[in-house]
Amino acid sequence: MKGTYWRLILIFQLHLQAALCDTEFNNVCNSVPKVSVASAVQPPARQYDFIYFVQQWQLSVCNLRSCLKPARQVFSIHGLWPASYSRKTQCNCSSEFAPKKISDLVDKLNVEWPSMIHEDNTEYWKNEWESHGICSEAVLPQHAYFDAALKLKKKYSLVDILAQKDIYPSGNVYSKGSITDAIKTATGQSPQIQCNLYKEIPLLTQIFLCLDYNATKIIECPPSKRCQYEDLMIPYSLFNT
């Protein structure tokens, strides 16, 4: 269908050009842009290649920085981030966040996508949409974007996935490889793991799942350097309490 659409545009433009040259307006013939077949049949370039679905372990986040809300033993959504394999993702969009468009999702978002460092979750969602979401707006308009993240969170419950391989937030140390393997066993694809140091302890902070361009299926994540440590802790409490 897409190829047919662009070919129809080409035919229309060529007929228009010919008509202008054959009428009393032939003086504008030379100013009519020449239509290239190659350019006419090509759809607009994509602004990204795939999408990261990012979940953060709340207790790691709040051990590393001061949180304004109580941390729970859960992974919560950090974002849905369009990304590129070989270039910095740049979005030529300016769509502003409209809270009314997601009013029916607010209760679920407050639970699954809270800000741990800001009181107002709406400001957090606004930042995520205007920093990342607008890049995928052609595929995922605002409501679809947030709804997709909620559905992904439900489908890929990382606590349950890790528990299937006896990995628990117990304060024990697990290898990065075992965490990666547990997720690959459940999803069929390798994730990216992010860790950060608390004093001398590497904490598992975020897990990145990679999705195709339309955010419809899990794909293999590209190699990353988000975690340089092999053994990670998943804390079950705040260390200073």
trRosetta pair geometry for C-beta under 8 A, 3 or more apart (Angstrom, degrees):
i j d omega theta_ij theta_ji phi_ij phi_ji
1 4 5.7 -57 -151 37 33 112
1 5 6.3 38 153 -25 66 105
2 5 5.6 -51 -151 31 32 116
2 6 6.7 23 157 -12 65 104
2 43 6.0 -29 178 -60 124 132
3 6 6.2 -59 -149 39 31 103
3 7 6.3 30 154 -19 66 109
3 41 6.7 20 -146 -165 73 100
4 7 5.7 -59 -147 38 31 111
4 8 6.4 34 155 -22 66 104
5 8 6.0 -57 -155 31 28 111
5 9 6.8 28 150 -18 62 104
6 9 5.5 -48 -152 32 39 115
6 10 6.6 44 148 -22 65 102
6 40 6.0 148 170 146 93 66
6 41 4.7 118 121 -136 128 44
6 42 7.1 154 -160 25 158 18
6 43 6.5 -113 -64 -66 136 68
7 10 5.4 -49 -152 33 37 116
7 11 6.5 38 151 -20 67 102
7 40 7.7 93 -104 126 35 107
7 41 6.1 26 -72 -107 69 97
8 11 5.7 -50 -147 35 34 111
8 12 6.4 36 153 -19 65 105
9 12 5.8 -55 -150 36 31 113
9 13 6.3 27 155 -18 65 108
9 40 6.1 -165 97 -170 100 99
10 13 5.9 -60 -149 37 29 108
10 14 6.3 26 156 -18 65 108
10 35 6.3 153 -144 153 73 135
10 37 6.5 55 -147 -124 144 61
10 40 3.8 103 -89 140 101 146
10 41 6.4 -14 -43 -60 140 77
11 14 5.9 -58 -148 37 29 110
11 15 6.3 27 156 -16 65 107
12 15 6.0 -59 -149 38 28 108
12 16 6.3 29 154 -20 65 108
13 16 5.6 -53 -147 36 32 114
13 17 6.4 35 154 -22 64 104
13 35 4.6 120 119 -80 130 154
13 40 6.8 -143 38 -117 142 135
14 17 5.7 -52 -149 33 32 112
14 18 6.5 30 154 -17 64 105
14 35 5.9 -110 -70 52 74 141
15 18 5.7 -56 -148 37 33 110
15 19 6.2 34 154 -22 66 107
16 19 5.8 -54 -146 35 29 112
16 20 6.5 30 157 -20 63 105
16 32 7.7 -172 119 -154 91 137
17 20 6.0 -57 -154 33 29 111
17 21 6.7 21 153 -14 63 109
17 29 7.8 87 -176 -145 74 73
17 32 5.0 157 -126 135 86 145
17 34 7.7 78 -133 -115 154 46
17 35 6.7 -139 -30 -4 145 111
18 21 5.9 -63 -152 38 32 108
18 22 6.2 16 157 -11 69 116
19 22 6.0 -68 -143 43 29 103
19 23 6.3 17 164 -17 66 118
20 23 6.4 -69 -144 35 25 105
20 25 5.4 -67 -156 97 74 112
20 26 7.0 137 145 -100 61 45
20 28 5.8 -74 176 82 123 103
20 29 5.9 163 117 -92 97 66
20 32 5.7 133 75 -58 152 146
21 26 5.3 60 -159 -127 41 87
21 29 4.0 74 -103 -114 84 124
21 32 7.6 -100 -52 22 92 143
22 26 6.9 104 -34 -83 8 108
23 26 6.3 170 67 -45 45 78
25 28 5.2 -21 163 22 93 112
25 29 7.9 136 120 -47 70 72
26 29 5.0 -3 -168 -30 63 118
28 31 5.1 -65 -166 47 68 110
28 32 6.3 81 136 -43 86 90
29 32 6.0 -48 -158 11 34 112
35 39 7.5 -138 -171 68 60 105
35 40 5.6 38 177 -58 104 131
36 39 4.1 68 74 16 112 104
36 40 6.3 177 84 -15 55 87
37 40 5.9 -62 -143 37 28 109
37 41 6.3 9 168 -8 66 112
38 41 6.7 -70 -148 39 21 96
38 42 6.6 18 158 -23 60 116
39 42 6.0 -64 -149 31 32 112
46 49 6.9 104 115 -82 133 47
46 213 6.9 -59 -147 -137 146 132
47 82 7.0 38 103 144 94 146
47 89 6.8 77 150 -162 82 84
47 90 7.0 -112 -162 80 98 53
47 91 5.6 73 169 -108 147 62
47 92 6.8 -146 -102 17 132 83
47 93 8.0 -46 -68 -20 176 108
47 135 5.5 -144 111 -163 128 87
48 51 7.1 72 128 -74 139 69
48 82 3.6 -127 -49 171 176 108
48 83 5.9 80 -159 47 113 17
48 84 5.4 -122 -139 -62 58 78
48 89 5.1 22 -99 -129 98 119
48 135 5.5 68 -28 154 131 123
48 136 6.9 -51 40 -74 139 84
48 213 7.3 155 96 -129 85 80
49 83 6.8 -49 51 100 85 59
49 84 4.9 101 0 -128 104 54
49 85 5.1 -24 46 -15 167 89
49 213 6.8 -82 175 -85 31 92
50 82 7.7 164 94 -149 30 56
50 83 6.0 -26 72 65 75 87
50 84 8.0 143 26 -98 69 26
50 85 7.6 66 9 -53 107 86
50 210 5.5 21 147 -174 138 100
50 211 6.2 161 -178 78 88 48
50 212 6.1 -69 -126 -132 87 24
50 213 6.3 -78 -98 -69 46 53
50 219 6.2 -105 -134 57 137 135
51 80 6.0 7 174 178 119 82
51 81 6.6 153 -162 77 67 39
51 82 5.3 -38 -102 -93 80 52
51 83 6.8 137 -114 15 26 82
51 136 6.4 25 -93 -78 127 149
51 210 7.3 142 76 -160 45 54
51 211 4.4 -25 67 64 96 105
51 212 7.6 1 22 78 92 23
51 213 7.3 115 -18 -131 95 22
51 215 5.1 -20 47 -82 152 93
52 79 7.4 38 97 97 99 91
52 80 7.3 174 86 -155 57 36
52 81 4.3 -10 56 60 105 98
52 82 7.9 -135 18 -49 75 7
52 83 5.4 52 -19 -12 102 131
52 192 7.8 -40 -129 35 114 127
52 208 4.9 -37 -155 -157 109 108
52 209 7.3 131 -161 70 55 44
52 210 6.2 -34 -101 -101 57 64
52 211 7.6 -176 -82 18 10 85
53 77 8.0 -61 -175 -133 82 93
53 80 5.7 -4 -107 -111 68 76
53 149 7.0 169 -137 -125 99 74
53 152 5.1 -108 -144 148 153 153
53 156 7.5 101 108 53 142 143
53 208 7.2 136 67 -160 47 53
53 209 4.5 -20 61 65 102 98
53 210 7.6 -165 17 -79 79 15
53 211 5.8 68 -23 -23 107 117
53 215 7.8 110 -61 -140 110 101
54 77 7.3 92 84 -166 63 58
54 78 4.2 -58 112 64 108 110
54 79 5.0 14 47 53 117 74
54 80 7.5 -157 19 -73 79 31
54 81 6.3 27 -12 2 120 114
54 206 5.7 -3 -169 -174 97 122
54 207 7.5 160 -150 81 52 43
54 208 5.4 -17 -99 -103 77 74
54 209 8.0 -163 -72 27 33 66
55 75 4.1 41 158 167 121 117
55 76 6.7 164 -156 79 80 20
55 77 6.0 -51 -105 -100 72 41
55 78 6.4 169 -115 2 16 89
55 153 7.1 132 -94 -114 120 87
55 158 5.8 -178 91 -12 152 142
55 206 6.7 158 83 -154 42 70
55 207 5.4 -12 61 58 93 90
55 209 7.7 31 1 -1 102 100
56 60 7.2 -129 177 66 84 107
56 61 5.4 54 154 -53 126 126
56 75 6.6 154 72 -152 26 71
56 76 6.2 -28 61 62 80 73
56 77 7.9 32 17 137 82 10
56 78 4.5 83 -20 -55 110 117
56 205 6.2 -19 -146 162 88 70
56 206 4.7 -32 -99 -96 73 86
57 60 4.3 61 85 10 105 113
57 61 6.9 173 86 -14 54 86
57 74 7.8 178 -140 99 55 30
57 75 5.6 -41 -86 -94 58 73
57 169 7.3 168 -155 -103 126 128
57 203 7.7 -137 75 159 130 101
57 204 5.8 65 4 106 148 89
57 205 6.2 -130 40 -145 95 27
57 206 7.3 -142 5 -74 75 37
57 234 6.3 -123 -145 -147 162 88
57 235 7.8 132 137 45 128 77
58 61 5.6 -57 -151 35 35 114
58 62 6.1 16 160 -6 70 112
58 67 7.9 65 -176 -113 88 163
58 71 4.2 172 139 -155 103 88
58 72 5.4 47 61 50 153 59
58 73 7.6 -119 54 -83 107 13
58 74 5.9 31 3 63 121 71
58 75 7.5 -170 -17 -107 79 23
58 76 5.8 53 -61 5 105 112
58 116 6.1 165 -142 -89 89 140
59 62 6.0 -59 -138 47 31 102
59 63 6.2 36 158 -23 64 107
59 71 4.8 132 -88 142 55 133
59 72 7.6 -106 -49 87 89 21
59 73 6.4 7 -28 -98 129 56
59 169 7.1 113 37 -169 142 135
59 234 8.0 83 69 172 119 63
59 235 4.7 -137 128 90 121 99
59 236 6.7 21 137 -138 177 10
59 237 6.7 -55 -149 -78 135 4
59 238 6.7 -136 -152 -67 88 60
60 63 5.8 -56 -146 35 30 110
60 64 6.4 20 158 -13 64 112
60 196 7.2 125 168 47 111 102
60 198 7.8 -136 -150 -38 72 125
60 203 4.3 163 -134 148 107 125
60 204 6.1 -124 -69 84 155 51
60 205 4.4 -150 127 -104 138 63
60 234 7.4 -65 -54 -140 114 53
60 235 6.1 144 -75 28 65 106
61 64 6.1 -73 -157 40 25 105
61 65 6.7 -43 170 42 64 95
61 67 6.7 82 116 -75 96 124
61 71 6.9 177 66 -115 91 126
61 116 5.3 96 118 67 137 161
61 117 7.9 -117 160 -41 116 102
61 205 6.5 106 -67 -152 66 93
62 65 7.0 -77 -124 67 32 59
62 66 7.7 26 -150 -156 70 18
62 67 3.9 -43 -114 -12 103 135
62 71 3.9 -133 17 -52 150 139
62 116 6.0 -116 -67 174 97 135
62 238 6.2 -64 116 -96 107 107
63 198 5.2 -21 136 -102 115 148
63 203 6.4 165 75 -90 133 168
63 235 5.8 70 -34 38 152 164
63 238 5.8 -179 -86 -133 81 65
63 239 5.6 73 -137 2 113 102
63 240 8.0 153 -132 0 73 91
64 196 5.6 33 -109 103 149 136
64 198 5.9 -111 -85 -84 75 94
64 203 6.9 -145 -54 54 111 144
64 205 7.0 1 -12 -106 150 125
65 117 6.5 -7 115 -95 125 128
66 117 7.4 95 91 -125 62 92
67 70 7.8 131 112 -94 125 9
67 71 5.8 96 57 -52 166 98
67 116 4.4 -47 -135 164 114 96
67 117 5.9 -87 -120 -81 59 62
68 116 7.1 149 38 162 70 44
68 117 6.1 101 2 -150 97 27
68 118 6.7 75 31 -90 140 1
68 119 5.7 -84 132 -69 150 68
69 114 6.5 -79 76 149 165 136
69 115 7.7 119 4 95 132 58
69 116 5.6 -117 49 -138 103 55
69 119 8.0 141 -53 -111 99 49
71 116 6.7 35 -91 -140 86 128
71 238 6.6 122 45 -61 128 102
72 76 8.0 88 57 -42 105 115
73 159 7.8 89 139 -112 85 135
73 169 5.3 177 -157 83 105 149
73 236 6.0 9 -107 -145 122 69
74 159 6.8 -59 -129 -45 57 136
75 158 4.6 31 9 49 158 126
75 159 6.4 -164 6 -38 101 87
75 207 7.0 -31 -134 30 143 113
76 112 6.1 169 -145 -176 81 40
76 113 6.4 159 171 -99 97 29
76 114 6.0 -43 -178 36 156 81
76 116 7.8 141 58 -48 142 107
77 80 7.7 -17 -169 -38 118 82
77 112 5.5 45 -3 145 111 84
77 113 4.1 -32 63 -97 118 86
77 149 5.4 77 -144 167 151 118
77 150 7.8 -69 -41 -81 152 50
77 153 5.6 -73 -61 -77 108 130
78 206 6.3 -23 -4 -126 153 122
79 128 5.0 -160 -115 -141 101 115
79 132 5.7 79 179 41 127 164
79 149 7.8 -74 -168 -118 25 139
80 128 7.6 76 33 168 70 117
80 132 6.7 158 84 126 55 129
80 133 6.8 58 76 -93 99 81
80 136 7.6 -72 129 31 107 149
80 140 7.8 -71 125 109 141 164
80 145 6.3 -175 73 -174 141 86
80 148 6.6 87 -122 93 164 108
80 149 4.7 -120 -41 -82 126 107
80 152 7.7 125 -96 31 115 150
80 215 7.1 24 -169 -117 125 141
81 132 4.6 -75 -114 -146 68 139
82 89 5.7 162 112 -163 88 151
82 91 7.6 97 70 -74 136 114
82 132 6.3 161 22 -173 78 80
82 135 3.9 -135 47 104 143 129
82 136 4.8 172 -59 -49 126 100
83 89 5.5 -107 -126 -40 36 138
84 87 4.8 -33 114 60 146 74
84 88 7.0 54 47 114 124 4
84 89 4.9 162 -7 -73 100 81
85 222 6.1 143 -129 -63 84 150
87 90 8.0 -61 137 0 108 95
89 135 6.1 23 163 -138 120 156
91 134 5.5 116 155 100 152 95
91 135 4.0 -110 -87 -91 126 80
93 134 4.1 -168 102 156 134 112
93 135 6.7 -163 21 -82 132 37
93 137 5.8 142 -145 16 157 135
94 134 7.4 88 -53 -172 7 155
95 129 7.9 -88 102 155 99 105
95 130 7.8 -151 85 -107 65 70
95 134 4.7 172 45 -121 101 111
95 137 5.6 122 9 -102 153 159
95 142 7.3 -150 143 -56 132 108
96 130 6.9 5 -131 -94 46 114
97 125 7.0 139 -154 116 141 82
97 126 4.0 -157 51 -130 166 75
97 129 4.6 118 -93 72 103 140
97 130 5.7 -79 -33 -43 103 100
97 142 7.1 139 -133 -130 57 134
98 101 4.5 73 91 -9 103 112
98 142 6.4 123 44 80 91 174
99 102 6.6 -80 -162 48 43 88
99 103 6.8 73 145 -70 74 79
99 122 5.8 1 -105 -149 126 121
99 125 8.0 101 -106 86 80 128
99 126 7.8 -39 -66 -73 89 100
100 103 5.5 -12 -152 -35 43 117
101 142 4.8 56 111 95 148 129
101 143 5.0 -122 159 -57 96 93
102 105 4.6 -55 -176 44 87 115
102 106 6.6 119 125 -58 86 72
102 109 7.0 46 152 -30 126 151
102 125 7.4 -123 69 162 156 150
102 142 6.6 -107 -45 142 104 101
102 143 5.7 178 -84 -109 72 68
102 146 5.0 26 -122 51 137 157
102 147 8.0 -158 -126 -44 96 80
103 106 6.0 -21 -156 -20 38 116
105 108 5.5 -66 -169 50 66 107
105 109 5.3 66 135 -28 91 110
105 143 7.4 160 -15 -148 134 76
105 146 5.5 131 112 122 163 124
105 147 6.2 -123 -93 -79 141 74
105 150 6.6 -144 -155 -31 116 151
106 109 5.5 -60 -140 40 30 112
106 110 6.2 38 160 -28 66 102
107 110 6.0 -51 -153 26 27 113
107 111 7.2 15 152 -9 58 106
108 111 6.0 -64 -159 39 36 106
108 112 5.8 -5 162 12 75 118
108 150 5.4 44 135 -133 133 139
109 112 6.3 -71 -125 56 28 87
109 113 4.6 -41 -160 49 73 110
109 114 7.9 133 147 -65 62 54
109 121 6.8 147 128 150 101 136
109 125 6.6 17 175 -81 142 138
109 146 6.4 -21 -89 -175 126 122
109 150 7.0 -81 -77 -76 68 117
110 113 7.7 -20 -49 60 11 67
110 114 6.1 42 -171 -83 45 93
110 121 5.8 -177 -109 21 69 171
111 114 7.1 -25 -146 -37 7 105
112 149 7.9 158 123 127 122 95
112 150 5.9 109 78 -120 156 79
112 153 5.1 115 -169 117 131 167
113 121 7.3 111 106 -167 77 118
113 124 7.6 180 146 113 89 123
113 125 6.8 76 126 -86 127 98
113 146 7.6 -110 20 -150 165 94
113 149 6.6 52 -74 124 136 134
113 150 7.6 -83 -23 -78 118 80
113 153 7.9 -131 -55 -50 88 155
114 121 5.5 -73 -134 -103 60 120
114 124 7.6 72 176 62 34 162
115 118 4.1 -19 131 49 145 92
115 119 7.8 -17 83 36 118 11
115 120 7.3 15 41 81 140 41
115 121 5.3 -177 7 -109 95 58
115 123 7.4 -23 -22 73 160 85
115 124 3.6 -164 -61 -66 121 150
118 121 7.5 151 93 -78 100 34
118 123 5.9 -105 150 76 149 119
118 124 5.6 173 57 -59 131 102
120 123 4.4 66 98 4 113 109
120 124 7.1 173 104 -10 64 84
121 124 5.2 -55 -157 35 45 118
121 125 6.3 41 150 -18 75 102
122 125 5.8 -52 -147 37 34 108
122 126 6.2 41 151 -24 65 105
123 126 5.4 -49 -147 33 33 118
123 127 6.5 34 154 -20 64 103
124 127 5.9 -55 -153 34 29 110
124 128 6.5 27 151 -17 64 106
125 128 5.6 -54 -147 37 34 112
125 129 6.2 34 155 -19 67 106
125 146 7.1 22 -154 -102 122 128
126 129 6.0 -57 -148 37 27 108
126 130 6.1 8 162 -4 65 114
127 130 6.2 -64 -137 47 26 98
127 131 5.6 14 166 -10 66 119
128 131 6.2 -62 -132 45 21 102
128 132 5.7 -37 -177 37 61 112
128 133 6.2 65 129 -26 73 108
129 132 7.2 -84 -124 59 12 70
129 133 3.9 -40 -138 38 55 137
129 134 6.5 78 161 -38 68 80
129 142 6.3 25 -142 -127 135 95
129 145 6.9 114 -116 100 90 150
129 146 7.9 -33 -80 -56 109 102
130 133 7.3 -2 -30 44 23 95
130 134 6.2 27 -131 -17 37 123
132 135 6.2 -57 -175 15 43 114
132 136 7.9 4 150 5 71 102
133 136 6.4 -75 -164 45 46 93
133 137 6.9 76 141 -68 73 80
133 140 7.2 -100 -161 102 85 111
133 142 6.8 69 146 -114 139 63
133 145 4.6 70 -148 -179 116 160
133 146 8.0 -6 -117 -51 146 74
134 137 5.0 -8 -154 -37 49 121
136 139 5.1 -57 180 53 85 103
136 140 4.6 16 125 37 110 105
136 145 6.6 132 84 -105 112 109
136 215 7.2 59 -174 -27 152 124
137 140 6.7 -79 -112 75 24 58
137 141 5.9 51 -163 -104 72 49
137 142 7.4 2 -123 -48 94 64
137 145 7.6 -39 -99 -53 56 130
139 213 7.0 -175 -75 145 165 79
139 214 5.5 -145 -163 -124 135 63
139 215 7.0 139 129 12 128 101
140 144 4.5 -143 -154 104 67 105
140 145 4.2 106 143 -79 113 73
140 148 5.8 -60 -132 -1 133 146
140 215 6.2 21 -56 23 135 143
141 144 5.1 77 53 21 69 109
141 145 6.8 -127 99 -18 27 94
142 145 5.6 -54 -147 27 26 116
142 146 6.9 11 164 -5 62 104
143 146 6.4 -64 -153 42 31 100
143 147 5.9 26 155 -15 67 116
144 147 5.6 -59 -138 45 29 111
144 148 5.9 38 158 -28 66 106
145 148 6.0 -54 -150 29 22 111
145 149 6.9 21 152 -17 58 103
146 149 5.7 -50 -152 32 36 112
146 150 6.7 36 152 -17 65 103
147 150 5.7 -54 -152 36 35 112
147 151 6.4 32 153 -17 67 107
148 151 5.8 -58 -148 38 32 110
148 152 6.2 32 154 -19 66 107
148 215 5.3 42 179 132 146 142
149 152 5.7 -56 -147 37 30 112
149 153 6.4 35 153 -23 64 104
150 153 5.7 -51 -149 32 31 114
150 154 6.6 28 154 -15 63 105
151 154 5.8 -55 -151 37 33 110
151 155 6.2 29 153 -17 67 110
152 155 5.6 -58 -141 40 32 109
152 156 5.9 -15 173 23 70 108
152 209 7.5 -169 178 73 123 139
152 211 7.7 -69 -112 -69 142 140
152 215 7.7 -77 -61 -180 132 104
153 156 7.0 -74 -131 59 18 75
153 157 7.6 58 164 -87 56 61
154 157 7.1 -10 -164 -57 28 92
156 161 6.8 0 -170 -40 70 139
156 186 7.7 123 -137 124 83 123
156 187 6.6 22 -119 -87 118 119
156 209 6.1 14 138 -48 170 165
156 218 7.8 113 -77 -74 140 130
157 160 4.1 43 100 20 115 114
157 161 6.4 162 88 -18 59 86
158 161 5.3 -52 -139 38 36 115
158 162 6.0 33 163 -16 69 105
158 183 7.3 -12 -129 -100 88 107
158 207 5.8 142 -121 52 150 152
159 162 6.2 -59 -148 39 24 105
159 163 6.3 27 153 -23 62 111
159 169 7.6 -46 -124 -12 97 113
160 163 5.5 -54 -144 34 31 115
160 164 6.8 43 154 -31 62 97
161 164 6.0 -49 -164 17 31 115
161 165 7.9 1 149 7 58 100
161 182 6.1 123 144 143 85 98
161 183 5.8 56 145 -104 138 62
161 186 4.3 -91 -139 -1 106 171
161 187 7.6 4 -133 -33 144 93
162 165 6.3 -73 -165 48 42 94
162 167 3.9 -84 176 81 96 110
162 168 7.2 159 121 -75 109 35
162 179 6.8 -10 -117 -133 109 76
162 182 5.3 71 -116 130 53 152
162 183 7.6 -9 -73 -61 74 79
162 234 8.0 94 161 -56 162 170
163 166 7.2 36 -166 -87 42 22
163 167 6.8 -109 -75 60 29 60
163 168 6.2 56 -104 -85 79 82
164 182 6.6 147 70 -160 90 100
164 185 7.5 -146 105 96 127 126
164 186 6.6 125 47 -75 149 115
165 178 6.7 -180 141 173 134 91
165 181 7.2 142 -130 98 163 92
165 182 3.8 -122 19 -107 147 110
165 185 7.0 122 -61 40 124 145
167 174 5.3 45 -131 -107 107 163
167 178 6.5 159 -76 129 128 109
167 179 6.3 139 -153 -97 165 72
167 182 5.8 -90 11 -49 136 166
167 234 7.4 89 166 6 93 147
168 172 7.3 60 66 31 80 117
168 234 7.4 -163 119 78 32 132
169 234 4.3 -100 -110 130 69 109
169 235 6.8 3 -168 91 96 26
169 236 4.6 134 137 -86 88 80
170 234 7.5 50 23 77 50 96
170 236 5.7 18 -120 -41 20 136
171 233 6.6 -1 -160 -164 40 112
171 234 7.8 -96 -61 78 21 58
171 235 6.2 38 -97 -131 66 51
171 236 5.3 -71 -40 13 85 104
171 237 7.6 -12 -71 22 113 88
172 233 7.2 -179 97 -130 26 76
172 234 7.7 -1 61 42 65 85
173 231 4.9 26 171 173 119 107
173 232 6.7 154 -154 76 72 25
173 233 5.3 -47 -96 -79 70 75
174 178 5.3 -109 177 72 100 124
174 179 5.8 106 118 -51 124 97
174 204 8.0 -4 57 -39 106 134
174 231 7.2 165 83 -152 23 65
174 232 6.0 -32 66 65 73 79
174 233 7.8 127 17 -101 72 30
174 234 6.9 4 17 -7 118 105
175 178 4.5 94 62 2 91 100
175 179 7.2 -157 94 -3 51 83
175 230 5.9 -21 -146 162 84 81
175 231 5.8 -44 -99 -97 55 64
175 232 7.6 85 -159 18 12 81
176 179 5.8 -57 -154 37 36 111
176 180 6.2 36 150 -19 68 108
176 193 5.5 179 -154 80 100 159
176 195 7.5 -91 -95 -29 115 136
176 227 6.0 173 -118 112 140 136
176 229 7.0 143 -43 98 127 61
176 230 5.5 -110 13 -150 108 40
176 231 7.3 -103 -21 -66 79 20
176 232 5.8 85 -73 -11 76 117
177 180 5.6 -55 -146 39 32 112
177 181 6.1 31 157 -20 67 108
177 230 7.4 -2 -13 -159 95 86
178 181 5.7 -51 -141 38 31 112
178 182 6.4 38 155 -25 63 103
179 182 5.8 -51 -150 30 29 113
179 183 6.8 22 155 -12 62 106
179 193 6.1 90 99 -102 128 141
179 204 6.8 -180 -118 -109 165 141
179 207 7.8 -130 159 -101 118 120
179 232 6.9 -24 -18 53 147 131
180 183 6.1 -64 -155 39 31 105
180 184 6.1 26 153 -17 68 110
180 190 5.9 13 -174 -148 105 91
180 191 6.4 -149 -129 49 71 83
180 193 6.2 -90 -70 -31 93 125
181 184 5.6 -56 -141 40 33 110
181 185 6.1 40 157 -26 66 103
182 185 5.9 -52 -151 30 27 113
182 186 6.7 16 154 -10 61 109
183 186 5.9 -62 -151 41 33 106
183 187 5.8 -7 166 12 71 116
183 190 7.4 88 92 -143 105 38
183 191 4.8 -25 118 -4 153 122
183 207 6.9 -177 -88 -168 154 134
183 209 7.6 -142 -180 -91 129 95
184 187 6.5 -72 -127 55 26 85
184 188 6.9 -25 -173 154 60 5
184 189 6.3 -122 -126 92 74 17
184 190 5.0 -5 -86 -84 117 58
184 191 7.4 -137 -59 -4 73 75
187 191 7.5 77 45 -51 148 96
187 209 6.8 -141 -137 -134 169 119
187 218 4.9 -86 177 134 114 171
188 218 6.5 130 62 88 95 124
189 209 7.7 95 86 -154 115 83
189 210 6.8 -108 138 55 138 95
189 218 4.8 -166 27 141 135 106
189 219 5.8 146 -129 148 159 16
189 220 4.7 -140 -152 -81 102 51
189 221 6.9 115 150 -11 106 72
190 220 5.7 34 37 -146 87 79
190 221 5.6 -107 99 38 78 91
191 207 5.4 12 153 -176 150 91
191 208 5.7 153 -178 76 90 56
191 209 5.3 -51 -113 -89 104 56
191 210 7.3 170 -125 -6 54 82
191 221 5.6 60 -154 -4 26 143
192 207 7.4 153 80 -162 54 47
192 208 3.8 -5 57 56 102 118
192 210 7.5 77 -8 -43 100 103
192 221 4.7 -135 -35 153 89 155
192 222 7.9 3 -67 67 121 56
192 224 4.4 34 -136 24 124 145
192 226 5.5 82 164 18 109 139
193 204 6.9 -59 -167 -134 104 93
193 206 7.8 153 -164 87 40 57
193 207 6.2 -15 -109 -110 61 71
193 208 7.7 -133 -58 23 22 83
193 226 6.4 -180 91 85 43 113
193 227 4.9 -42 107 11 92 143
193 232 7.5 -130 166 -29 132 163
194 204 7.8 102 81 -162 54 54
194 205 5.1 -63 108 68 97 97
194 206 4.0 10 49 56 124 94
194 207 7.4 -144 22 -69 81 30
194 208 7.0 77 -21 -20 103 102
194 226 4.0 -69 -97 158 75 123
194 227 5.7 175 -139 -50 23 97
195 202 4.7 29 160 180 135 100
195 203 6.1 163 -157 76 82 39
195 204 5.7 -48 -100 -98 89 40
195 205 5.9 141 -124 5 30 91
195 226 7.3 117 16 130 59 78
195 227 3.9 73 15 -123 99 111
195 228 7.8 -125 63 32 110 52
195 229 5.6 -88 90 44 151 110
195 232 5.2 -122 -106 -112 137 122
196 202 7.4 154 78 -149 19 61
196 203 5.8 -24 65 57 70 93
196 205 4.9 35 9 -34 103 143
197 200 6.8 -19 -163 -127 111 19
197 201 6.8 132 -156 66 63 40
197 202 5.8 -40 -93 -92 65 56
197 203 7.4 139 -119 10 15 82
198 201 4.9 -25 66 65 88 98
198 203 5.2 47 -7 -24 110 124
198 239 6.8 149 155 -6 142 150
201 233 5.6 -19 174 18 111 137
202 227 7.3 96 -174 -158 127 101
202 229 3.8 -130 -87 74 167 164
202 231 6.7 123 54 88 124 59
202 232 5.1 -82 113 -109 103 68
202 233 6.8 137 82 14 58 80
203 232 6.7 81 -163 -165 15 89
203 233 5.6 -46 -107 70 61 87
203 234 7.6 109 -160 -101 73 32
203 235 6.2 -24 -131 -14 116 106
204 207 7.6 12 177 -54 108 91
204 232 4.5 85 -54 155 88 134
204 233 7.0 -147 1 82 83 35
204 234 5.0 -19 40 -86 125 79
206 226 7.6 -82 71 167 104 140
208 221 6.2 108 107 -120 104 149
208 224 7.6 54 50 0 143 164
208 226 7.4 124 0 -4 128 168
209 218 6.0 -60 178 -125 110 105
209 221 7.3 -129 -154 -58 28 118
210 218 6.8 92 75 -161 59 66
210 219 5.1 -72 112 71 103 80
210 220 6.7 -11 65 105 135 20
210 221 4.0 160 -19 -86 130 75
210 222 7.6 118 -90 0 159 65
211 215 4.6 40 138 -124 145 56
211 216 7.3 129 -175 30 107 32
211 217 6.8 142 -150 76 75 32
211 218 6.2 -56 -98 -102 62 41
211 219 6.5 105 -150 13 14 91
212 215 6.9 -144 68 -54 63 19
212 216 6.0 -36 58 46 115 78
212 217 5.3 28 1 56 119 81
212 219 5.3 104 -65 -31 73 126
221 224 7.0 -39 145 -16 116 115
225 228 6.6 22 -173 -71 84 87
227 232 7.2 -22 -166 -75 142 131
229 232 6.3 122 100 -72 112 80
235 238 7.6 79 146 -88 137 25
235 239 7.0 -75 -138 -51 145 88
237 241 6.5 -114 163 62 107 112
238 241 4.5 66 78 3 106 113
